[in-house]
Amino acid sequence: MDRGWWKQTLALVAVLVSTYAEASFSWHMNDFITAVKQVEGGGPGSEPVAVLRRLRRAAGLNDAFIQYFLGNATSGDPEMDAGLSVYISKAVQHRVTKDAKEEGVVLTPDGTTVALTPLLLGIEAGFLSKSRGRVQGLYQLTLAKDLHLSLKHGSPFSLGPDGCWDNLTSPQVFTLSHSPSLLTTAQLNGGMDGAVLGMEVSAKSSRPLRLSTLLTEYYCRQLESRGLDAAPRLISRRRRENFRQLVLPPVLSRQVVKSVELQRRLKGRSKMVKKERKQLMAVVKEGIREFVNTYMDCPPIIPRCMWGAEAYRGTPTNLSLPLSFMFIHHTHTPSQPCLTFEQCSADMRSMQRFHQHDRGWDDIGYSFVAGSDGYIYEGRSWHRQGAHTLGHNSIGYGVSFIGSYSTTLPSQHSMRLVRDQLASCAVGGGRLTANFTLQGHRQVVNTSCPGDALYNEITGWEHFGEVKK
């Protein structure tokens, strides 16, 4: 039989397998974990380090900087099938296109989006660590190198934005919400997760036997009725608090500078002179301050397009910032706390339909809404006047908790998100005055909102104030 015919047949089979793999898998973390399981079962070497090295080879993550910490990924492991290799490569290789599409990112079950490159590099560094709790290159591989790349000619970091998927069941296209910077929210999420998981596996005496198990336990944990109050520490919903406890800002600043120095050395360039290093350190410190404020101090916020918001009707009225009040509400209906991204999103859509269709408002009335899944949901957000507190919408934000709280309280975690993080984020961003007043809805409108139990709770919060007669 003609050898050329066989070559053509094999090439056609490879194309068909590749096409089938792309059609079978979406850019959802669940599908990526399924692909990892296939790699784990596709030959000898299912332990995490071997699997991570094969993923790195398929994705082409093998430059001199990565090899310096993790070694060469090009030899010693069996080849994976062509279709699976194509999927892994596209899932992991990160880039932002000219039309603001971000690739190399996946949607996680909690509704956030994560870049896989820094996640996988951090985990691999953790497994390779030889001393417990000390991981060589952990921050350089996960965050520091990317943070350095976001520097522009001596100006502070350019961070964000977040974005939205075309489909939440089978996501294929992720589009950024506005002009892309050199460091997106998905990259930062992946970097924080990579650092947290990398440090975790390095510190554990009994490490997980499979990478797929580690990813499943971290990203796919189902919450019980008490929400995050009863959840384990190591889950993706606790990303920011875990990262905050892991590294101090001055340490991260030093790691960014070390990353710059290493890249210069690997490229054969001369060392920075003292003045140049001092200037770099000053810019890095300023950038880290912005990163800490936006991604560590502020709560994670699910954008409108991710929960499926309808468009604003009419012409919005912009707020004149900073405002002087924050008004606390409960939804009453829905009456139960929401524990998943799917349920919280459905609750948000239900409230928006009620406010727009039944009450005739332009949009959902609240500025922000707190779920019990670990996230704040964007309503009218920071700049648009809401319809939450009659007669007071122009002077304050309306923040509601999903659920009825006449006899019970929201989860402690969701209350901390509002009381400690959303409020301080608003002050730090110039949206609330430093001496703002926090009040319950019932203090200024004839209503039982936010419920007896929640109202009694907020009377003990900082900034709570009585109505002035």
C-alpha positions in Angstrom: 0.0 0.0 0.0 1.3 3.4 -0.9 3.2 5.0 2.1 2.0 8.5 1.1 -1.6 7.4 1.4 -0.9 6.2 5.0 0.7 9.6 5.8 -2.4 11.4 4.5 -4.7 9.1 6.5 -2.8 9.6 9.7 -2.8 13.4 9.2 -6.5 13.4 8.6 -7.1 11.2 11.8 -5.0 13.7 13.8 -7.0 16.6 12.5 -10.3 14.8 13.3 -9.1 13.9 16.9 -8.0 17.5 17.5 -11.3 18.8 16.2 -13.2 16.3 18.4 -11.2 17.3 21.5 -11.9 21.0 20.9 -15.6 20.3 20.4 -15.8 18.1 23.5 -14.1 20.4 25.9 -15.0 24.0 26.8 -13.0 26.5 28.7 -14.5 25.6 32.0 -12.4 24.4 35.0 -14.5 21.2 35.1 -13.5 20.3 31.5 -9.9 21.2 32.2 -9.9 18.9 35.2 -11.3 16.1 33.0 -8.5 16.7 30.5 -6.0 16.5 33.4 -7.5 13.1 34.4 -6.9 11.9 30.9 -3.3 13.0 31.1 -3.0 11.2 34.4 -4.4 8.0 32.9 -2.6 8.2 29.6 0.6 6.4 30.5 3.2 5.9 33.3 3.8 8.8 35.6 0.5 9.9 37.0 2.0 11.6 40.0 1.5 15.4 40.0 5.1 16.5 39.1 5.1 14.3 36.0 1.6 15.4 35.0 2.5 19.1 35.5 5.6 18.6 33.4 3.6 17.1 30.6 1.1 19.9 30.7 3.9 22.4 30.6 5.5 20.7 27.6 2.2 20.6 25.7 1.6 24.3 26.4 5.2 25.3 25.4 6.0 26.8 28.9 9.7 26.1 28.8 11.6 29.4 28.4 14.8 30.1 30.3 13.1 31.9 33.2 10.8 28.9 33.8 13.5 26.4 33.4 15.7 28.2 35.9 13.2 27.2 38.6 11.4 24.1 37.3 13.9 22.5 34.9 13.4 21.4 31.3 10.0 20.0 30.3 10.9 18.7 26.8 12.2 15.2 27.5 11.5 12.0 29.4 7.7 11.8 29.4 5.4 9.9 27.0 3.6 11.9 24.4 -0.1 12.6 24.9 -2.6 12.1 22.1 -2.8 14.9 19.5 -6.3 16.1 20.3 -5.7 16.3 24.1 -2.4 18.1 23.4 -4.1 20.7 21.3 -6.7 21.3 24.0 -4.1 21.6 26.7 -2.0 24.0 24.7 -4.9 26.3 23.9 -6.2 26.1 27.5 -2.9 27.1 29.1 -1.2 29.5 26.6 -2.2 33.0 27.7 -2.7 35.9 25.5 -5.0 38.9 24.9 -6.0 39.6 21.4 -6.4 43.0 19.7 -10.2 42.8 20.0 -9.9 42.3 23.8 -10.5 38.5 23.9 -8.5 36.8 26.6 -7.3 33.3 25.9 -5.6 30.7 28.2 -8.2 31.3 30.9 -11.0 29.1 32.3 -14.3 29.8 34.1 -14.4 28.2 37.6 -17.5 26.9 39.3 -17.6 29.9 41.7 -18.0 32.3 38.8 -14.5 33.7 38.6 -12.0 33.4 35.8 -8.5 32.1 36.2 -5.4 32.1 33.9 -3.9 28.6 34.0 -0.2 29.4 33.3 0.6 31.0 36.7 -1.7 28.5 38.5 0.1 25.5 37.1 3.6 27.0 37.5 3.0 27.8 41.1 1.7 24.3 41.9 4.7 22.7 40.1 7.1 24.8 42.1 5.4 23.7 45.3 5.7 20.0 44.5 9.4 20.5 43.6 10.2 22.3 46.8 12.8 20.5 49.0 12.1 22.4 52.2 8.7 22.5 53.8 6.9 25.8 53.4 9.7 27.4 51.3 9.2 27.3 47.6 12.0 28.6 45.3 10.6 30.9 42.6 7.0 30.7 43.9 6.2 34.4 43.6 8.4 35.0 40.5 6.5 32.3 38.6 3.0 33.2 39.7 2.9 36.9 40.1 6.2 38.8 40.1 7.2 38.4 36.5 3.7 39.5 35.3 3.6 42.4 37.8 6.9 43.6 36.4 5.6 43.3 32.8 2.7 45.6 33.7 5.1 48.5 34.5 5.1 51.2 31.8 8.0 53.6 31.5 8.2 54.3 35.2 4.5 54.6 35.7 2.4 52.6 38.3 1.0 49.2 37.4 -1.8 48.9 35.0 -4.1 46.3 36.5 -7.3 44.5 35.2 -9.9 44.4 33.8 -12.2 41.5 34.5 -14.5 40.3 31.7 -17.4 38.0 30.8 -18.0 34.7 29.0 -20.2 34.1 26.0 -21.8 31.1 27.8 -21.6 30.0 31.4 -22.5 26.3 30.7 -20.0 25.8 27.8 -17.8 28.8 27.8 -15.8 29.4 24.6 -15.0 33.1 24.4 -13.9 35.5 27.2 -14.1 39.2 26.5 -12.6 41.8 28.7 -14.9 44.6 29.9 -12.7 47.4 28.6 -9.3 48.1 27.1 -6.9 45.5 28.3 -3.9 46.2 30.5 -0.8 44.2 30.6 -2.1 42.3 33.6 -5.7 41.1 33.8 -7.8 40.0 36.7 -7.8 36.4 35.4 -4.0 36.5 35.5 -4.0 37.8 39.0 -6.5 35.2 40.1 -4.4 32.5 38.6 -1.3 33.9 40.2 -2.8 34.1 43.7 -4.2 30.6 43.3 -0.8 29.3 42.1 0.9 30.9 45.1 -1.6 29.6 47.6 -1.7 26.0 46.3 2.1 25.9 45.6 2.8 26.9 49.2 0.1 24.4 50.5 1.5 21.4 48.7 5.0 22.3 49.8 4.0 22.4 53.4 1.9 19.2 53.5 3.5 16.1 54.8 1.0 14.0 52.8 0.6 15.5 49.4 -2.3 14.7 47.1 -1.6 11.8 44.8 -3.2 13.4 41.8 -3.3 16.9 40.4 -6.9 16.5 39.4 -7.8 15.8 43.0 -6.1 19.0 44.2 -7.9 21.1 41.6 -11.3 19.5 42.3 -11.1 20.0 46.0 -10.0 23.7 45.6 -12.4 24.8 42.8 -15.4 22.5 43.0 -16.2 22.4 46.8 -20.0 22.5 47.5 -21.0 24.8 50.4 -23.3 23.7 53.2 -26.1 25.8 54.6 -23.8 28.0 56.7 -21.9 29.0 53.6 -18.3 30.0 54.0 -18.6 30.0 57.8 -18.4 26.2 57.7 -16.3 25.8 54.6 -12.7 24.5 54.6 -9.9 27.1 54.4 -8.4 25.9 51.1 -11.0 26.7 48.5 -11.0 29.2 45.6 -13.7 31.4 47.2 -11.2 32.3 49.9 -8.5 33.2 47.3 -8.0 36.8 48.5 -8.0 36.1 52.2 -5.6 33.1 51.8 -3.2 35.2 49.7 -3.4 38.1 52.1 -2.2 35.8 54.9 0.5 34.3 52.8 2.6 37.2 51.7 3.3 40.7 52.9 3.4 43.6 50.4 7.1 44.4 51.0 8.0 40.8 50.3 6.1 40.8 47.1 7.8 44.1 46.1 11.2 42.5 46.6 10.2 39.4 44.6 9.2 41.7 41.6 12.6 43.3 41.7 14.3 39.9 42.0 12.4 38.8 38.9 13.6 41.8 36.9 17.2 41.1 38.0 17.0 37.4 37.1 15.5 38.1 33.6 18.4 40.6 33.0 20.9 38.0 34.0 19.4 35.2 31.9 19.5 37.6 28.9 23.2 38.3 29.5 22.5 42.0 30.4 24.5 43.9 33.0 23.3 44.3 36.6 21.2 47.4 37.4 23.2 50.2 38.9 22.2 51.4 42.4 20.2 54.4 41.1 18.3 52.3 38.6 17.4 49.7 41.2 16.2 52.3 43.6 14.0 53.9 40.9 12.5 50.5 40.0 11.8 49.7 43.7 9.9 53.0 44.1 7.7 52.3 41.1 7.2 48.7 42.3 6.1 49.8 45.7 3.5 52.1 44.3 2.2 49.4 42.0 2.0 46.9 44.8 0.0 49.4 46.8 -2.5 49.5 44.0 -2.6 45.7 43.7 -3.1 45.4 47.5 -6.0 47.9 47.4 -7.8 46.4 44.4 -7.1 42.6 44.9 -6.5 42.1 48.5 -8.3 44.8 50.5 -11.4 45.1 48.2 -13.9 42.2 48.1 -14.3 40.1 45.0 -17.2 41.4 42.9 -19.1 39.4 40.3 -19.7 41.8 37.4 -23.2 42.4 35.9 -22.5 40.6 32.7 -21.6 37.4 34.6 -24.9 37.2 36.5 -26.8 37.9 33.4 -28.0 41.5 34.0 -30.4 43.1 31.5 -29.4 46.5 30.2 -30.1 49.7 32.1 -33.3 51.3 30.9 -33.2 55.0 30.1 -30.4 57.4 31.0 -28.6 56.8 34.3 -28.0 59.5 36.8 -24.3 59.7 37.9 -23.5 60.1 41.5 -21.4 62.9 42.8 -18.6 61.3 44.8 -17.6 60.8 47.5 -20.9 59.9 49.2 -21.6 60.2 52.9 -23.9 57.2 53.6 -24.2 53.4 53.2 -27.7 51.9 53.6 -28.1 48.3 54.6 -30.9 46.2 53.2 -32.1 42.6 53.0 -33.9 41.2 50.0 -36.8 39.5 51.9 -37.6 37.9 48.6 -35.6 35.8 47.8 -35.9 34.8 51.4 -33.1 32.2 51.5 -29.3 32.8 51.3 -27.7 31.8 48.1 -24.7 29.4 48.3 -23.7 29.0 44.6 -22.8 31.2 41.7 -25.7 29.8 39.8 -28.3 30.5 42.5 -27.0 33.9 43.4 -27.0 34.9 39.8 -30.6 33.6 39.4 -31.6 35.6 42.5 -30.0 38.7 41.0 -31.9 38.3 37.7 -35.2 37.7 39.6 -34.8 40.9 41.6 -33.9 42.9 38.5 -37.0 41.6 36.7 -39.1 42.6 39.7 -37.6 46.0 39.9 -37.7 46.7 36.2 -41.0 45.0 35.2 -43.1 45.3 38.3 -41.9 48.5 39.8 -40.9 50.2 36.6 -37.4 51.1 37.7 -34.5 51.5 35.2 -32.5 48.7 36.8 -32.1 46.6 39.9 -32.3 49.1 42.7 -29.3 48.1 44.8 -25.8 49.4 44.4 -24.3 46.0 45.5 -25.7 42.7 46.8 -23.9 40.2 49.1 -24.4 36.5 48.5 -23.5 33.8 50.9 -21.2 32.2 48.3 -18.3 34.4 49.2 -18.9 37.2 46.6 -20.4 40.6 46.2 -22.6 41.0 43.1 -22.5 44.3 41.1 -25.8 46.1 40.9 -25.7 49.8 39.8 -22.2 49.8 41.2 -20.1 52.8 42.2 -21.1 55.6 39.9 -24.8 55.2 39.1 -27.6 56.4 41.4 -29.7 53.6 42.7 -33.3 53.1 43.7 -32.8 51.6 47.1 -33.6 54.1 49.8 -36.3 56.6 48.9 -35.2 60.2 49.2 -31.6 59.2 49.9 -30.4 57.6 46.7 -28.2 60.5 45.7 -26.2 60.6 48.9 -25.5 56.9 49.7 -25.0 53.4 48.4 -27.6 50.7 49.0 -26.1 47.3 49.9 -28.4 44.3 50.3 -27.9 40.8 51.6 -29.7 38.1 49.7 -32.2 36.5 52.1 -34.7 37.5 54.9 -33.0 38.4 58.2 -35.8 39.1 60.6 -34.9 36.2 62.9 -31.5 35.0 61.6 -28.3 36.6 60.4 -26.4 36.4 57.2 -23.2 34.4 57.3 -20.4 36.0 59.2 -18.3 35.8 56.1 -20.8 37.8 54.0 -21.2 40.4 56.7 -17.4 40.8 56.9 -17.3 41.3 53.1 -19.7 44.3 53.5 -18.6 45.7 56.8 -14.9 45.4 56.5 -14.0 45.1 52.9 -16.6 46.8 50.7 -16.8 49.8 53.0 -13.0 50.3 53.3 -12.7 49.7 49.5 -15.2 52.5 48.9 -13.3 54.8 51.3 -9.9 53.9 49.8 -11.2 54.5 46.3 -12.6 57.9 47.1 -16.3 56.7 46.8 -17.2 57.1 50.4 -16.0 59.8 52.8 -13.8 58.5 55.6 -16.4 59.5 58.2 -19.4 58.1 56.3 -22.5 57.0 58.2 -24.0 53.5 58.0 -27.7 53.1 58.5 -30.4 50.5 58.1 -33.1 51.0 55.5 -35.8 51.3 58.3 -34.1 54.3 59.8 -35.1 56.6 57.0 -38.0 54.8 55.3 -41.1 53.3 56.9 -40.1 49.6 56.4 -39.0 46.6 58.4 -35.9 46.2 56.2 -33.2 45.0 56.8 -35.0 42.7 59.3 -34.9 42.8 63.1 -31.9 40.5 63.5 -29.7 42.2 60.9 -30.7 45.6 62.1 -29.7 44.8 65.6 -26.4 43.4 64.3 -25.4 46.5 62.3 -26.1 48.9 65.3 -22.8 47.6 66.6 -20.8 48.2 63.4 -18.3 50.9 63.0 -19.8 54.0 61.3 -23.3 53.1 62.4 -25.3 56.3 63.1 -28.7 57.3 64.3 -30.9 59.6 62.2 -30.3 63.2 63.1 -33.5 64.9 64.2 
